[in-house]
Amino acid sequence: MKLHDDLHNYYEKIVLENIEQRGLDHKYDEDVMADLCCTALNRLPARYIRFDVDMEFYLPTDERTEMEARVKEAVDYALSQISKKKQFQP
């Protein structure tokens, strides 16, 4: 078994969905996007799964809504950190 092939953090999918919904993936380059994702994911708990379909099928709606709200807050925080970093660069 290889962990990186068999398991992943479900929050990764939700973070990417949030970023795409906001159009941030078109606004920033790959380096900024990597920083944004890392910063956001570090603010969220890990939720490891094997298959997305299992999570989507068995996850209660209220829990999914809560996860999406947490992701929005984490991405907002990451954006604020990135904008601060850009302000201090020459």
N, CA, C and O atoms as a CHARMM CRD file, in Angstrom:
* protein
*
  360
    1    1 MET  N      0.85200  -1.18500   0.00000 PROA 1      0.00000
    2    1 MET  CA     0.00000   0.00000   0.00000 PROA 1      0.00000
    3    1 MET  C      0.88800   1.23400   0.00000 PROA 1      0.00000
    4    1 MET  O      1.86300   1.30800   0.74700 PROA 1      0.00000
    5    2 LYS  N      0.54700   2.19600  -0.83600 PROA 2      0.00000
    6    2 LYS  CA     1.21700   3.49200  -0.85700 PROA 2      0.00000
    7    2 LYS  C      0.21200   4.53800  -0.38700 PROA 2      0.00000
    8    2 LYS  O     -0.82800   4.73700  -1.01600 PROA 2      0.00000
    9    3 LEU  N      0.52900   5.20100   0.71700 PROA 3      0.00000
   10    3 LEU  CA    -0.41400   6.16500   1.26800 PROA 3      0.00000
   11    3 LEU  C     -0.79400   7.25300   0.27500 PROA 3      0.00000
   12    3 LEU  O     -1.96500   7.62200   0.18300 PROA 3      0.00000
   13    4 HSD  N      0.16000   7.76200  -0.45700 PROA 4      0.00000
   14    4 HSD  CA    -0.15300   8.85500  -1.37800 PROA 4      0.00000
   15    4 HSD  C     -1.02100   8.40700  -2.55300 PROA 4      0.00000
   16    4 HSD  O     -1.62900   9.24500  -3.22000 PROA 4      0.00000
   17    5 ASP  N     -1.08900   7.13200  -2.81200 PROA 5      0.00000
   18    5 ASP  CA    -1.95000   6.62000  -3.88100 PROA 5      0.00000
   19    5 ASP  C     -3.31400   6.17100  -3.36700 PROA 5      0.00000
   20    5 ASP  O     -4.30800   6.24800  -4.08900 PROA 5      0.00000
   21    6 ASP  N     -3.36400   5.70800  -2.13200 PROA 6      0.00000
   22    6 ASP  CA    -4.57900   5.09100  -1.61500 PROA 6      0.00000
   23    6 ASP  C     -5.41600   5.99200  -0.70800 PROA 6      0.00000
   24    6 ASP  O     -6.61400   5.75700  -0.55000 PROA 6      0.00000
   25    7 LEU  N     -4.81800   7.00000  -0.12200 PROA 7      0.00000
   26    7 LEU  CA    -5.52200   7.85400   0.82600 PROA 7      0.00000
   27    7 LEU  C     -5.29200   9.31900   0.48700 PROA 7      0.00000
   28    7 LEU  O     -4.25000   9.68900  -0.05300 PROA 7      0.00000
   29    8 HSD  N     -6.27800  10.14500   0.81100 PROA 8      0.00000
   30    8 HSD  CA    -6.08400  11.58600   0.69500 PROA 8      0.00000
   31    8 HSD  C     -7.01600  12.31800   1.65200 PROA 8      0.00000
   32    8 HSD  O     -7.98900  11.76200   2.16100 PROA 8      0.00000
   33    9 ASN  N     -6.68700  13.56500   1.87500 PROA 9      0.00000
   34    9 ASN  CA    -7.46700  14.40400   2.76700 PROA 9      0.00000
   35    9 ASN  C     -8.64700  14.97500   1.97900 PROA 9      0.00000
   36    9 ASN  O     -8.45000  15.65500   0.97200 PROA 9      0.00000
   37   10 TYR  N     -9.85100  14.70700   2.42800 PROA 10     0.00000
   38   10 TYR  CA   -11.04700  15.16300   1.71400 PROA 10     0.00000
   39   10 TYR  C    -11.13000  16.68400   1.64700 PROA 10     0.00000
   40   10 TYR  O    -11.71400  17.23500   0.71400 PROA 10     0.00000
   41   11 TYR  N    -10.54700  17.36200   2.63500 PROA 11     0.00000
   42   11 TYR  CA   -10.55800  18.82400   2.61000 PROA 11     0.00000
   43   11 TYR  C     -9.82400  19.37300   1.38500 PROA 11     0.00000
   44   11 TYR  O    -10.12000  20.48200   0.94000 PROA 11     0.00000
   45   12 GLU  N     -8.88200  18.62500   0.84000 PROA 12     0.00000
   46   12 GLU  CA    -8.17900  19.08800  -0.36400 PROA 12     0.00000
   47   12 GLU  C     -9.17500  19.34300  -1.48900 PROA 12     0.00000
   48   12 GLU  O     -9.08400  20.34600  -2.19700 PROA 12     0.00000
   49   13 LYS  N    -10.11600  18.43400  -1.64400 PROA 13     0.00000
   50   13 LYS  CA   -11.12400  18.56500  -2.70600 PROA 13     0.00000
   51   13 LYS  C    -12.00200  19.78400  -2.47300 PROA 13     0.00000
   52   13 LYS  O    -12.29700  20.52800  -3.40900 PROA 13     0.00000
   53   14 ILE  N    -12.41800  19.99200  -1.23400 PROA 14     0.00000
   54   14 ILE  CA   -13.31300  21.11100  -0.93800 PROA 14     0.00000
   55   14 ILE  C    -12.57400  22.44100  -1.08900 PROA 14     0.00000
   56   14 ILE  O    -13.15300  23.41900  -1.56400 PROA 14     0.00000
   57   15 VAL  N    -11.30300  22.48500  -0.68900 PROA 15     0.00000
   58   15 VAL  CA   -10.51500  23.70600  -0.86200 PROA 15     0.00000
   59   15 VAL  C    -10.39900  24.03800  -2.35300 PROA 15     0.00000
   60   15 VAL  O    -10.59700  25.18600  -2.75200 PROA 15     0.00000
   61   16 LEU  N    -10.08200  23.04900  -3.15900 PROA 16     0.00000
   62   16 LEU  CA    -9.95900  23.28600  -4.59500 PROA 16     0.00000
   63   16 LEU  C    -11.28600  23.72700  -5.21100 PROA 16     0.00000
   64   16 LEU  O    -11.30100  24.59600  -6.08200 PROA 16     0.00000
   65   17 GLU  N    -12.38500  23.14700  -4.77400 PROA 17     0.00000
   66   17 GLU  CA   -13.70200  23.56500  -5.26300 PROA 17     0.00000
   67   17 GLU  C    -13.95700  25.02700  -4.91600 PROA 17     0.00000
   68   17 GLU  O    -14.44600  25.78900  -5.74900 PROA 17     0.00000
   69   18 ASN  N    -13.62800  25.41800  -3.69000 PROA 18     0.00000
   70   18 ASN  CA   -13.83000  26.78900  -3.24200 PROA 18     0.00000
   71   18 ASN  C    -12.98400  27.75800  -4.07100 PROA 18     0.00000
   72   18 ASN  O    -13.46000  28.81800  -4.47700 PROA 18     0.00000
   73   19 ILE  N    -11.74800  27.39100  -4.31200 PROA 19     0.00000
   74   19 ILE  CA   -10.84100  28.22300  -5.10200 PROA 19     0.00000
   75   19 ILE  C    -11.36100  28.39200  -6.52900 PROA 19     0.00000
   76   19 ILE  O    -11.31900  29.49100  -7.08300 PROA 19     0.00000
   77   20 GLU  N    -11.84700  27.31000  -7.11600 PROA 20     0.00000
   78   20 GLU  CA   -12.38100  27.38000  -8.47700 PROA 20     0.00000
   79   20 GLU  C    -13.66300  28.19800  -8.52900 PROA 20     0.00000
   80   20 GLU  O    -13.86300  28.96600  -9.47000 PROA 20     0.00000
   81   21 GLN  N    -14.53800  28.04800  -7.53200 PROA 21     0.00000
   82   21 GLN  CA   -15.78300  28.82100  -7.49300 PROA 21     0.00000
   83   21 GLN  C    -15.50400  30.31700  -7.43900 PROA 21     0.00000
   84   21 GLN  O    -16.24600  31.11100  -8.01900 PROA 21     0.00000
   85   22 ARG  N    -14.45000  30.69800  -6.75300 PROA 22     0.00000
   86   22 ARG  CA   -14.09000  32.11200  -6.61900 PROA 22     0.00000
   87   22 ARG  C    -13.25400  32.62000  -7.79500 PROA 22     0.00000
   88   22 ARG  O    -13.00200  33.82000  -7.90100 PROA 22     0.00000
   89   23 GLY  N    -12.83100  31.73200  -8.65900 PROA 23     0.00000
   90   23 GLY  CA   -12.00400  32.12200  -9.79400 PROA 23     0.00000
   91   23 GLY  C    -10.57700  32.47200  -9.41300 PROA 23     0.00000
   92   23 GLY  O     -9.86900  33.12000 -10.18400 PROA 23     0.00000
   93   24 LEU  N    -10.15100  32.05300  -8.23700 PROA 24     0.00000
   94   24 LEU  CA    -8.80300  32.37200  -7.76800 PROA 24     0.00000
   95   24 LEU  C     -7.73700  31.65200  -8.57300 PROA 24     0.00000
   96   24 LEU  O     -6.60900  32.12900  -8.68900 PROA 24     0.00000
   97   25 ASP  N     -8.09400  30.51000  -9.12700 PROA 25     0.00000
   98   25 ASP  CA    -7.13500  29.74800  -9.92600 PROA 25     0.00000
   99   25 ASP  C     -6.77100  30.47600 -11.21600 PROA 25     0.00000
  100   25 ASP  O     -5.74900  30.16500 -11.82700 PROA 25     0.00000
  101   26 HSD  N     -7.58500  31.43400 -11.63700 PROA 26     0.00000
  102   26 HSD  CA    -7.29000  32.23500 -12.82500 PROA 26     0.00000
  103   26 HSD  C     -6.61300  33.56100 -12.45900 PROA 26     0.00000
  104   26 HSD  O     -6.01900  34.22900 -13.30600 PROA 26     0.00000
  105   27 LYS  N     -6.71600  33.91600 -11.19500 PROA 27     0.00000
  106   27 LYS  CA    -6.18200  35.20400 -10.73800 PROA 27     0.00000
  107   27 LYS  C     -4.71100  35.11200 -10.32900 PROA 27     0.00000
  108   27 LYS  O     -3.95600  36.06900 -10.49500 PROA 27     0.00000
  109   28 TYR  N     -4.30800  33.95800  -9.79400 PROA 28     0.00000
  110   28 TYR  CA    -2.96100  33.80500  -9.24900 PROA 28     0.00000
  111   28 TYR  C     -2.16500  32.75000 -10.00500 PROA 28     0.00000
  112   28 TYR  O     -2.73600  31.84200 -10.60900 PROA 28     0.00000
  113   29 ASP  N     -0.83400  32.88000  -9.96700 PROA 29     0.00000
  114   29 ASP  CA     0.02500  31.88900 -10.61200 PROA 29     0.00000
  115   29 ASP  C      0.16400  30.64200  -9.72500 PROA 29     0.00000
  116   29 ASP  O     -0.35100  30.60000  -8.60800 PROA 29     0.00000
  117   30 GLU  N      0.86200  29.64400 -10.23800 PROA 30     0.00000
  118   30 GLU  CA     0.98000  28.35800  -9.53200 PROA 30     0.00000
  119   30 GLU  C      1.67400  28.47700  -8.18000 PROA 30     0.00000
  120   30 GLU  O      1.29700  27.78500  -7.23400 PROA 30     0.00000
  121   31 ASP  N      2.67700  29.33900  -8.07000 PROA 31     0.00000
  122   31 ASP  CA     3.37000  29.51100  -6.79000 PROA 31     0.00000
  123   31 ASP  C      2.43600  30.08000  -5.72500 PROA 31     0.00000
  124   31 ASP  O      2.42000  29.60800  -4.58800 PROA 31     0.00000
  125   32 VAL  N      1.67000  31.08400  -6.09500 PROA 32     0.00000
  126   32 VAL  CA     0.72100  31.68200  -5.15200 PROA 32     0.00000
  127   32 VAL  C     -0.36000  30.66900  -4.80200 PROA 32     0.00000
  128   32 VAL  O     -0.77000  30.56300  -3.64600 PROA 32     0.00000
  129   33 MET  N     -0.82200  29.92400  -5.80500 PROA 33     0.00000
  130   33 MET  CA    -1.85400  28.91500  -5.54700 PROA 33     0.00000
  131   33 MET  C     -1.35500  27.84600  -4.57800 PROA 33     0.00000
  132   33 MET  O     -2.10500  27.39800  -3.71100 PROA 33     0.00000
  133   34 ALA  N     -0.10600  27.43700  -4.71800 PROA 34     0.00000
  134   34 ALA  CA     0.46600  26.44600  -3.80000 PROA 34     0.00000
  135   34 ALA  C      0.50100  27.00200  -2.38600 PROA 34     0.00000
  136   34 ALA  O      0.14300  26.30300  -1.43700 PROA 34     0.00000
  137   35 ASP  N      0.93100  28.26000  -2.23100 PROA 35     0.00000
  138   35 ASP  CA     0.94700  28.89700  -0.90600 PROA 35     0.00000
  139   35 ASP  C     -0.46400  29.01100  -0.34300 PROA 35     0.00000
  140   35 ASP  O     -0.69600  28.75100   0.83700 PROA 35     0.00000
  141   36 LEU  N     -1.39400  29.39800  -1.19300 PROA 36     0.00000
  142   36 LEU  CA    -2.78800  29.54600  -0.77500 PROA 36     0.00000
  143   36 LEU  C     -3.34900  28.21200  -0.27600 PROA 36     0.00000
  144   36 LEU  O     -3.95900  28.15400   0.79200 PROA 36     0.00000
  145   37 CYS  N     -3.14500  27.15600  -1.03900 PROA 37     0.00000
  146   37 CYS  CA    -3.65900  25.83500  -0.64700 PROA 37     0.00000
  147   37 CYS  C     -3.01500  25.34100   0.64000 PROA 37     0.00000
  148   37 CYS  O     -3.70500  24.85000   1.53300 PROA 37     0.00000
  149   38 CYS  N     -1.70800  25.46800   0.73700 PROA 38     0.00000
  150   38 CYS  CA    -1.01200  25.00900   1.95300 PROA 38     0.00000
  151   38 CYS  C     -1.49500  25.76600   3.18600 PROA 38     0.00000
  152   38 CYS  O     -1.76100  25.16600   4.22800 PROA 38     0.00000
  153   39 THR  N     -1.60700  27.07700   3.06000 PROA 39     0.00000
  154   39 THR  CA    -2.04100  27.89700   4.19600 PROA 39     0.00000
  155   39 THR  C     -3.46500  27.53500   4.60600 PROA 39     0.00000
  156   39 THR  O     -3.75000  27.38300   5.79400 PROA 39     0.00000
  157   40 ALA  N     -4.35000  27.39800   3.63900 PROA 40     0.00000
  158   40 ALA  CA    -5.73900  27.04700   3.94700 PROA 40     0.00000
  159   40 ALA  C     -5.83000  25.65300   4.56800 PROA 40     0.00000
  160   40 ALA  O     -6.50500  25.46700   5.58100 PROA 40     0.00000
  161   41 LEU  N     -5.15800  24.67900   3.96600 PROA 41     0.00000
  162   41 LEU  CA    -5.23900  23.30100   4.47200 PROA 41     0.00000
  163   41 LEU  C     -4.63300  23.15900   5.86200 PROA 41     0.00000
  164   41 LEU  O     -5.08500  22.32900   6.64900 PROA 41     0.00000
  165   42 ASN  N     -3.62600  23.95000   6.17100 PROA 42     0.00000
  166   42 ASN  CA    -3.02800  23.89600   7.50400 PROA 42     0.00000
  167   42 ASN  C     -3.95900  24.44200   8.58300 PROA 42     0.00000
  168   42 ASN  O     -3.73900  24.19600   9.76800 PROA 42     0.00000
  169   43 ARG  N     -4.97800  25.16600   8.19400 PROA 43     0.00000
  170   43 ARG  CA    -5.96300  25.69300   9.14300 PROA 43     0.00000
  171   43 ARG  C     -7.14800  24.75400   9.33500 PROA 43     0.00000
  172   43 ARG  O     -8.03100  25.01900  10.15200 PROA 43     0.00000
  173   44 LEU  N     -7.16600  23.66900   8.59000 PROA 44     0.00000
  174   44 LEU  CA    -8.28800  22.72900   8.62600 PROA 44     0.00000
  175   44 LEU  C     -7.85500  21.39400   9.22200 PROA 44     0.00000
  176   44 LEU  O     -6.68500  21.02000   9.14200 PROA 44     0.00000
  177   45 PRO  N     -8.81100  20.67600   9.82100 PROA 45     0.00000
  178   45 PRO  CA    -8.46300  19.33800  10.31300 PROA 45     0.00000
  179   45 PRO  C     -8.29500  18.37700   9.13700 PROA 45     0.00000
  180   45 PRO  O     -8.80700  18.62200   8.04500 PROA 45     0.00000
  181   46 ALA  N     -7.59700  17.31900   9.36500 PROA 46     0.00000
  182   46 ALA  CA    -7.45700  16.28500   8.33200 PROA 46     0.00000
  183   46 ALA  C     -8.69300  15.39700   8.35200 PROA 46     0.00000
  184   46 ALA  O     -9.22800  15.07600   9.41300 PROA 46     0.00000
  185   47 ARG  N     -9.12800  15.01300   7.18400 PROA 47     0.00000
  186   47 ARG  CA   -10.26000  14.08400   7.04700 PROA 47     0.00000
  187   47 ARG  C     -9.88600  13.10900   5.94400 PROA 47     0.00000
  188   47 ARG  O    -10.26000  13.28500   4.78400 PROA 47     0.00000
  189   48 TYR  N     -9.14400  12.07900   6.32500 PROA 48     0.00000
  190   48 TYR  CA    -8.60100  11.14800   5.33800 PROA 48     0.00000
  191   48 TYR  C     -9.63100  10.12100   4.89600 PROA 48     0.00000
  192   48 TYR  O    -10.38400   9.56200   5.69400 PROA 48     0.00000
  193   49 ILE  N     -9.62800   9.89900   3.58700 PROA 49     0.00000
  194   49 ILE  CA   -10.54600   8.93400   2.98900 PROA 49     0.00000
  195   49 ILE  C     -9.82900   8.19000   1.87100 PROA 49     0.00000
  196   49 ILE  O     -8.74300   8.58000   1.44200 PROA 49     0.00000
  197   50 ARG  N    -10.44700   7.12700   1.41500 PROA 50     0.00000
  198   50 ARG  CA    -9.92100   6.39800   0.25000 PROA 50     0.00000
  199   50 ARG  C    -10.63700   6.83000  -1.01300 PROA 50     0.00000
  200   50 ARG  O     -9.99400   7.04900  -2.03900 PROA 50     0.00000
  201   51 PHE  N    -11.94900   6.95500  -0.96200 PROA 51     0.00000
  202   51 PHE  CA   -12.73200   7.22700  -2.15900 PROA 51     0.00000
  203   51 PHE  C    -13.67300   8.40900  -1.92300 PROA 51     0.00000
  204   51 PHE  O    -14.44800   8.40800  -0.96600 PROA 51     0.00000
  205   52 ASP  N    -13.60500   9.41300  -2.79200 PROA 52     0.00000
  206   52 ASP  CA   -14.47600  10.58600  -2.67500 PROA 52     0.00000
  207   52 ASP  C    -15.94500  10.20700  -2.69400 PROA 52     0.00000
  208   52 ASP  O    -16.75000  10.78300  -1.96300 PROA 52     0.00000
  209   53 VAL  N    -16.28900   9.25100  -3.51900 PROA 53     0.00000
  210   53 VAL  CA   -17.69600   8.87000  -3.67100 PROA 53     0.00000
  211   53 VAL  C    -18.28400   8.37800  -2.34300 PROA 53     0.00000
  212   53 VAL  O    -19.45000   8.64300  -2.05400 PROA 53     0.00000
  213   54 ASP  N    -17.49600   7.66900  -1.53800 PROA 54     0.00000
  214   54 ASP  CA   -17.98900   7.21700  -0.23800 PROA 54     0.00000
  215   54 ASP  C    -18.30700   8.40500   0.66500 PROA 54     0.00000
  216   54 ASP  O    -19.33500   8.42400   1.34100 PROA 54     0.00000
  217   55 MET  N    -17.43100   9.37800   0.66900 PROA 55     0.00000
  218   55 MET  CA   -17.62100  10.54600   1.51000 PROA 55     0.00000
  219   55 MET  C    -18.84000  11.34000   1.04600 PROA 55     0.00000
  220   55 MET  O    -19.65000  11.77800   1.86300 PROA 55     0.00000
  221   56 GLU  N    -18.96300  11.52000  -0.24300 PROA 56     0.00000
  222   56 GLU  CA   -20.07600  12.29400  -0.77400 PROA 56     0.00000
  223   56 GLU  C    -21.41300  11.60600  -0.53500 PROA 56     0.00000
  224   56 GLU  O    -22.42900  12.27200  -0.33600 PROA 56     0.00000
  225   57 PHE  N    -21.41600  10.28700  -0.55500 PROA 57     0.00000
  226   57 PHE  CA   -22.65900   9.54400  -0.37000 PROA 57     0.00000
  227   57 PHE  C    -23.08400   9.49900   1.09800 PROA 57     0.00000
  228   57 PHE  O    -24.26700   9.64200   1.40700 PROA 57     0.00000
  229   58 TYR  N    -22.11500   9.29900   2.00700 PROA 58     0.00000
  230   58 TYR  CA   -22.44500   9.09200   3.41900 PROA 58     0.00000
  231   58 TYR  C    -22.35700  10.34800   4.27700 PROA 58     0.00000
  232   58 TYR  O    -22.79400  10.32400   5.42800 PROA 58     0.00000
  233   59 LEU  N    -21.81000  11.43800   3.76200 PROA 59     0.00000
  234   59 LEU  CA   -21.64800  12.65200   4.54900 PROA 59     0.00000
  235   59 LEU  C    -22.99000  13.37000   4.69100 PROA 59     0.00000
  236   59 LEU  O    -23.60600  13.72600   3.68700 PROA 59     0.00000
  237   60 PRO  N    -23.44900  13.58600   5.92800 PROA 60     0.00000
  238   60 PRO  CA   -24.71300  14.30900   6.12200 PROA 60     0.00000
  239   60 PRO  C    -24.60900  15.74100   5.58400 PROA 60     0.00000
  240   60 PRO  O    -23.54000  16.35000   5.62900 PROA 60     0.00000
  241   61 THR  N    -25.70600  16.26300   5.08500 PROA 61     0.00000
  242   61 THR  CA   -25.73500  17.58700   4.48500 PROA 61     0.00000
  243   61 THR  C    -25.25300  18.66300   5.44200 PROA 61     0.00000
  244   61 THR  O    -24.50100  19.55200   5.04200 PROA 61     0.00000
  245   62 ASP  N    -25.67200  18.59800   6.70200 PROA 62     0.00000
  246   62 ASP  CA   -25.26500  19.62800   7.66100 PROA 62     0.00000
  247   62 ASP  C    -23.75300  19.58000   7.92400 PROA 62     0.00000
  248   62 ASP  O    -23.13100  20.62000   8.14100 PROA 62     0.00000
  249   63 GLU  N    -23.17000  18.39700   7.90600 PROA 63     0.00000
  250   63 GLU  CA   -21.72800  18.28100   8.09300 PROA 63     0.00000
  251   63 GLU  C    -20.98300  18.82400   6.87600 PROA 63     0.00000
  252   63 GLU  O    -19.95600  19.48600   7.02300 PROA 63     0.00000
  253   64 ARG  N    -21.48800  18.55000   5.68800 PROA 64     0.00000
  254   64 ARG  CA   -20.87900  19.08500   4.47000 PROA 64     0.00000
  255   64 ARG  C    -20.95000  20.61800   4.48100 PROA 64     0.00000
  256   64 ARG  O    -19.98400  21.28300   4.10700 PROA 64     0.00000
  257   65 THR  N    -22.07200  21.17200   4.90100 PROA 65     0.00000
  258   65 THR  CA   -22.23100  22.62700   4.97700 PROA 65     0.00000
  259   65 THR  C    -21.23200  23.22200   5.96500 PROA 65     0.00000
  260   65 THR  O    -20.64300  24.27000   5.70100 PROA 65     0.00000
  261   66 GLU  N    -21.04400  22.56300   7.08700 PROA 66     0.00000
  262   66 GLU  CA   -20.07600  23.02200   8.08400 PROA 66     0.00000
  263   66 GLU  C    -18.65200  22.96500   7.52500 PROA 66     0.00000
  264   66 GLU  O    -17.86100  23.88500   7.73500 PROA 66     0.00000
  265   67 MET  N    -18.33500  21.89400   6.82300 PROA 67     0.00000
  266   67 MET  CA   -17.00800  21.76300   6.22200 PROA 67     0.00000
  267   67 MET  C    -16.76900  22.87100   5.19900 PROA 67     0.00000
  268   67 MET  O    -15.68400  23.45000   5.15100 PROA 67     0.00000
  269   68 GLU  N    -17.76800  23.16100   4.39400 PROA 68     0.00000
  270   68 GLU  CA   -17.63200  24.21700   3.38400 PROA 68     0.00000
  271   68 GLU  C    -17.42700  25.58300   4.04200 PROA 68     0.00000
  272   68 GLU  O    -16.65300  26.39900   3.54200 PROA 68     0.00000
  273   69 ALA  N    -18.11400  25.83600   5.15700 PROA 69     0.00000
  274   69 ALA  CA   -17.93800  27.10000   5.87700 PROA 69     0.00000
  275   69 ALA  C    -16.52600  27.20500   6.44800 PROA 69     0.00000
  276   69 ALA  O    -15.90600  28.26700   6.39900 PROA 69     0.00000
  277   70 ARG  N    -16.02700  26.10300   6.98500 PROA 70     0.00000
  278   70 ARG  CA   -14.65700  26.09800   7.51000 PROA 70     0.00000
  279   70 ARG  C    -13.64400  26.34100   6.39900 PROA 70     0.00000
  280   70 ARG  O    -12.65100  27.04200   6.59400 PROA 70     0.00000
  281   71 VAL  N    -13.90100  25.76300   5.24000 PROA 71     0.00000
  282   71 VAL  CA   -13.01000  25.95300   4.09600 PROA 71     0.00000
  283   71 VAL  C    -13.02600  27.41500   3.65300 PROA 71     0.00000
  284   71 VAL  O    -11.97200  27.98600   3.37400 PROA 71     0.00000
  285   72 LYS  N    -14.20500  28.02300   3.58700 PROA 72     0.00000
  286   72 LYS  CA   -14.30000  29.42700   3.19100 PROA 72     0.00000
  287   72 LYS  C    -13.47600  30.29200   4.13700 PROA 72     0.00000
  288   72 LYS  O    -12.72700  31.16200   3.69400 PROA 72     0.00000
  289   73 GLU  N    -13.61300  30.05500   5.43000 PROA 73     0.00000
  290   73 GLU  CA   -12.83300  30.81700   6.41600 PROA 73     0.00000
  291   73 GLU  C    -11.34200  30.59300   6.23100 PROA 73     0.00000
  292   73 GLU  O    -10.56000  31.54000   6.31800 PROA 73     0.00000
  293   74 ALA  N    -10.93900  29.36100   5.97900 PROA 74     0.00000
  294   74 ALA  CA    -9.52100  29.03300   5.81200 PROA 74     0.00000
  295   74 ALA  C     -8.95500  29.68400   4.54500 PROA 74     0.00000
  296   74 ALA  O     -7.83300  30.19000   4.55800 PROA 74     0.00000
  297   75 VAL  N     -9.72100  29.67400   3.46200 PROA 75     0.00000
  298   75 VAL  CA    -9.26400  30.29900   2.21800 PROA 75     0.00000
  299   75 VAL  C     -9.22000  31.82100   2.38800 PROA 75     0.00000
  300   75 VAL  O     -8.29600  32.46900   1.89700 PROA 75     0.00000
  301   76 ASP  N    -10.20300  32.39000   3.07400 PROA 76     0.00000
  302   76 ASP  CA   -10.18100  33.83100   3.35900 PROA 76     0.00000
  303   76 ASP  C     -8.92300  34.20000   4.13800 PROA 76     0.00000
  304   76 ASP  O     -8.25100  35.18300   3.82300 PROA 76     0.00000
  305   77 TYR  N     -8.61300  33.40800   5.15200 PROA 77     0.00000
  306   77 TYR  CA    -7.41100  33.64800   5.95200 PROA 77     0.00000
  307   77 TYR  C     -6.16000  33.55000   5.07400 PROA 77     0.00000
  308   77 TYR  O     -5.27700  34.40300   5.15400 PROA 77     0.00000
  309   78 ALA  N     -6.08500  32.52600   4.25000 PROA 78     0.00000
  310   78 ALA  CA    -4.93000  32.33200   3.37600 PROA 78     0.00000
  311   78 ALA  C     -4.76700  33.52000   2.42400 PROA 78     0.00000
  312   78 ALA  O     -3.64900  33.97500   2.18100 PROA 78     0.00000
  313   79 LEU  N     -5.87600  34.01800   1.89100 PROA 79     0.00000
  314   79 LEU  CA    -5.81500  35.18700   1.00700 PROA 79     0.00000
  315   79 LEU  C     -5.27700  36.40700   1.74100 PROA 79     0.00000
  316   79 LEU  O     -4.48600  37.17400   1.19300 PROA 79     0.00000
  317   80 SER  N     -5.71200  36.58100   2.98500 PROA 80     0.00000
  318   80 SER  CA    -5.22600  37.73200   3.75600 PROA 80     0.00000
  319   80 SER  C     -3.73100  37.61200   4.03300 PROA 80     0.00000
  320   80 SER  O     -3.01400  38.61300   4.00800 PROA 80     0.00000
  321   81 GLN  N     -3.25700  36.40000   4.29500 PROA 81     0.00000
  322   81 GLN  CA    -1.83300  36.19300   4.54700 PROA 81     0.00000
  323   81 GLN  C     -1.00800  36.42700   3.29100 PROA 81     0.00000
  324   81 GLN  O      0.08000  37.00100   3.35300 PROA 81     0.00000
  325   82 ILE  N     -1.51900  35.98900   2.17000 PROA 82     0.00000
  326   82 ILE  CA    -0.80700  36.17100   0.91000 PROA 82     0.00000
  327   82 ILE  C     -0.74800  37.65100   0.54100 PROA 82     0.00000
  328   82 ILE  O      0.27600  38.12700   0.05200 PROA 82     0.00000
  329   83 SER  N     -1.84200  38.38100   0.77400 PROA 83     0.00000
  330   83 SER  CA    -1.82700  39.81400   0.44600 PROA 83     0.00000
  331   83 SER  C     -0.85600  40.55700   1.35400 PROA 83     0.00000
  332   83 SER  O     -0.20900  41.50400   0.90600 PROA 83     0.00000
  333   84 LYS  N     -0.73700  40.15600   2.61200 PROA 84     0.00000
  334   84 LYS  CA     0.24100  40.77000   3.52100 PROA 84     0.00000
  335   84 LYS  C      1.65800  40.50000   3.01500 PROA 84     0.00000
  336   84 LYS  O      2.50400  41.39400   3.00900 PROA 84     0.00000
  337   85 LYS  N      1.90400  39.26800   2.59500 PROA 85     0.00000
  338   85 LYS  CA     3.22800  38.88800   2.09900 PROA 85     0.00000
  339   85 LYS  C      3.59800  39.69900   0.86300 PROA 85     0.00000
  340   85 LYS  O      4.73700  40.14600   0.72500 PROA 85     0.00000
  341   86 LYS  N      2.63000  39.88900  -0.03800 PROA 86     0.00000
  342   86 LYS  CA     2.88200  40.65000  -1.26500 PROA 86     0.00000
  343   86 LYS  C      3.19100  42.11300  -0.96300 PROA 86     0.00000
  344   86 LYS  O      3.97500  42.74100  -1.67500 PROA 86     0.00000
  345   87 GLN  N      2.58000  42.65900   0.09100 PROA 87     0.00000
  346   87 GLN  CA     2.79900  44.05900   0.44200 PROA 87     0.00000
  347   87 GLN  C      4.23900  44.30500   0.88100 PROA 87     0.00000
  348   87 GLN  O      4.76200  45.40300   0.68900 PROA 87     0.00000
  349   88 PHE  N      4.87900  43.31100   1.46100 PROA 88     0.00000
  350   88 PHE  CA     6.22000  43.47800   1.99300 PROA 88     0.00000
  351   88 PHE  C      7.30000  43.08000   1.01100 PROA 88     0.00000
  352   88 PHE  O      8.48200  43.20100   1.33100 PROA 88     0.00000
  353   89 GLN  N      6.94800  42.61500  -0.16100 PROA 89     0.00000
  354   89 GLN  CA     7.94500  42.24300  -1.15600 PROA 89     0.00000
  355   89 GLN  C      8.33600  43.46800  -1.96800 PROA 89     0.00000
  356   89 GLN  O      7.47600  44.27000  -2.33000 PROA 89     0.00000
  357   90 PRO  N      9.63000  43.62100  -2.25800 PROA 90     0.00000
  358   90 PRO  CA    10.08700  44.78300  -3.03800 PROA 90     0.00000
  359   90 PRO  C      9.64100  44.72700  -4.48500 PROA 90     0.00000
  360   90 PRO  O      9.94800  45.63100  -5.26100 PROA 90     0.00000
